[in-house]
Every structure is written in C-alpha cells, then in structure tokens.
Amino acid sequence: MRNDTLPAPAGLPFAAGCGAAEYPGRLLEYAAQQGLLTAHDQARINRQMFAFFQQYLARFTQQESSSVPVETAQNLLHALLYSIGYGLKPLPPAKAISLFSSAPPEQLYRQGQAQLQAGVQTARHLWQAARAAKITTPNKPYNYSLFKGIGAFFSGYSIAFAPQETPADLDYPLCVFSNGFTGVEYMQEYVWALLLENRFVCLFAPGPVHRALLSRQPLYSELPINIFETVLLCALGCTLSGQPPAGLLPNKAALAALNERLLRCGVPVAAFLQKGGARLCGALAIKAPELQAYLQKALRANLPQLQAAAAHRQLPAFFVCENSG
Amino acid sequence: MDFPALFFSPAGLQTTAEEILQYNRISARFGQALTPGQAHMLAEARQQTLQATHRVDFGTGLLQKFIAAFCDSPFIAPAYYADTLAALKDIFYHFKNQTQNRISDDELLAAMAGAFNGPCQGSLELLAGRELEKLARRLRCGGFADEAETEEEEERYEE
C-alpha cells in the first residue's frame, strides 16, 4: 500500500527543521504531491479549519467581541496551527495525514494542546536537570539565563493562545544551537543542549574552567560567552597534545608541533577532529551517546576555524593555550 | 497571503445582507426599514471599514445588533437610517481600536446608544469626538480614572 512506503518523519524533506506551526501546511502539501489528498479533500480541510479558526477567535475574545485586529488574528492563526502541528508531528506521516484529513479540527486542536502540556512538562524536567548540573561560574549571562531567563518561559508561556511564542530571556548562547523553532519546541531544544553542556563542563573542576575562560576572555564573567565551547576546545587541545584533559590548558609547544605534523602528513582535518573527539570521550569516560553526539556536533561546527588555524600554524591559539588570551 | 481576504467573500456579503434584511421586522415597528440595496451597501461598507481599521470580523450578527440598538432612536430620520447606521459602524470599529479591545461589543454598543440618544442628541460628531473619546481615554488608563474626575479635568483643560 502506498502509505506504508512513506518515509519516517525525520526523513521527509518537508519535516527537516520544520516548526510546529508550519507542519500542517507542509503535511498537506506533501499529501497532495503524493496523491494522498485530492483538491476536493484539501478544500474541505481548509473550510473546516477556517470554521474552527472562527470559533477559536470567539473563544479568545470570550465571545465578547466579534472582531479583532488583523495582527491578533494572524497570531492566533499561528497559535492554532502550532497546536495542531505539535500534535501531528510525533505521528508517522501516513497516520498524521489520515488524521488531519478525517478528524474534526477541534479534536486535532485538543490533541495538540495535550501534547503541548506534556511538552512543557518535559522541558521543565530538563530544566530541573540542567539546574542540578549547574556549572559553578561567575558568568552572569549563564547564571541569569539558567534561572530567571528560562524560568520566565514557564511563568509566561500560554499554551492556549500563544504556544508559538517563547517568553524567555535567554542571554546565554549555546555552542551549537540554531534550530529555528519557537515556543516549547525551542525551549526543549535549548534546555536539552544546556543540560548536555552542563554535564560536560561539570566533568572538570571549577578552578581549571575559570582559568581556561580567563585565558580566552578576561572579562568573561560579564559577557555572553559559551563556557562549554572553550572547555571543550581546551580539553581537546590537551588530549591532542598528549596531556590529561582535566587541566584544561594545553601545552603550546606540543600543539605547535602537532600543527607541523598535520601540515606535513596532510591528514584531513575533519577526520583528525573526529578522532580527537572520540579520544576525548574515552579520556573522560563519556559513555552517554547523546553527549558524545553533541560533542562531535560542536567539533564539526568548529571545523572551518580549525582548518584555517592549522593552515596558518595557529593551532595553539585555536585551542586556547595558557598564554594565548 | 492577503490574510484579511480570508474573512471577506462575496457569498459572505450576500449572507450578511440577507440577515440584515430580516431585522426589518423589528425596526419596522419604529418606522425604520432597509431596502435590499441598502442592506448590501451596509454589508459592503462594513468590510471596507474593517479593512480600513485593520480588523477582521469573524462573527455574524454585529450589524443586527446595531439595528437593534439604534432602530428606536428618536434622532434618526428614516431617510438617513442606512447612512447613520453605516457611520455608527465606522465609529464602532474605530473605537474598538481606540479602546485597545478592552471593551466588549455589547458594552461599546450600549455606551454608543446611551450617548447618541442622550448627551449627543443624535450628533455623530459629539459621539465620536467627545463621548467615546472620554470612554476610550478612561479605558486606556486602565479604567482607574474616576469618570467625574475626568470630566472635571476636561473642563479645566477646555477652560
């Protein structure tokens, strides 16, 4: 049967990086392309959705107003689609298309709302775990974002009428984070990445972490600087230069020698970096696959800079040696 | 996508006009009635006002509420009935924006009818330029300003 041959959601071209609000539209588009929905089906779905949208607007005004500003209506349409999309996203595409075309929009909305409730709970648990794994640091953006910034999300998030908004104040930048999502999808990704970064940095004593950050930026406690990235590069530099990673300050001369070897042997920097990451995981006894994957992702994000640094014999500066700040 | 266009359709216009005409049964008791052409004009004018005030109307029945609120006004001559309703509708949507949506349709209509038939004596200018401005100002201030105080302040300001 045709539906059985549909690939998994992550493999669908339209699903990659697609936010919940865009998902219903992309799903319909995809279903039409695959011949799973006729033009008549689409018109019927649009009619039903619009009728439900009008009910949703009335619910928003508590039946007290029959009109709203265009901007409000646009935001509410976005909110409605986000709810429905959030409920459909976890389903296999064939089931999602079937449900979308057969279930009343009210039911889709309610399912989405229930999923959103669960999603907020998940984000809250991840936040608790991230706080439990807090890094001891004077970095103000980090401390503010971890407690007040993320906390603002849980006190200000409106599942019913603005699930697509992210009422959080997040000054602290993560190492690899650009998901383009909003609402609880964004927050889940943010706290998950923050938790992984915290867990990694907590493998090191606060003293060496502080010294490494000072080497990179003497005013780091005031600035929105990612702690994890500096620690990761310092630890990797130590591993690659044959030192234990715990000290976090790689030897400059050893890295300079490594740079020469790299240039001489013509080893692809990407492979070198990947192997270095694997060695670091071994040295730190990192077994959790999600943390290993995050480290590799962070290292891949640094690949262009590493390639440039190696080409210009700047590896010691790239890895933040003791006297490179 | 022209988002407001989603809410406007020729079929919707016709439905609204037909619904308006049904209210002739009530307004006729007060000597007021709309022709099909006037009903259509009102429905069309409502859409234009919504576009001008950057609003979308998702319900039906607001024009009917207008008719119910104003058809018994002693200040509307039958010859000006349709035009007055159209003007009142413009004022209504304008003040929905001015009050930052802090007032319900029914409350605003009641305030409009009360002022139009009361202190304004049927003057649309006084209704929009004075009475509803006061109301909007009060609502924008969070409804904390006492009405009497506000009036005194205005009198002082006018002096």
Interface residues (C-beta under 8 A of the other chain):
Chain A: F50 F53 Q54 L57 A58 T61 E64 S65 S66 S67 V68 P69 V70 E71 T72 A73 Q74 L77
Chain B: F3 P4 L6 F7 L50 H54 R55 V56 D57 F58 G59 T60 G61 L62 Y93 K96 N97 N101 S104 D105 D106
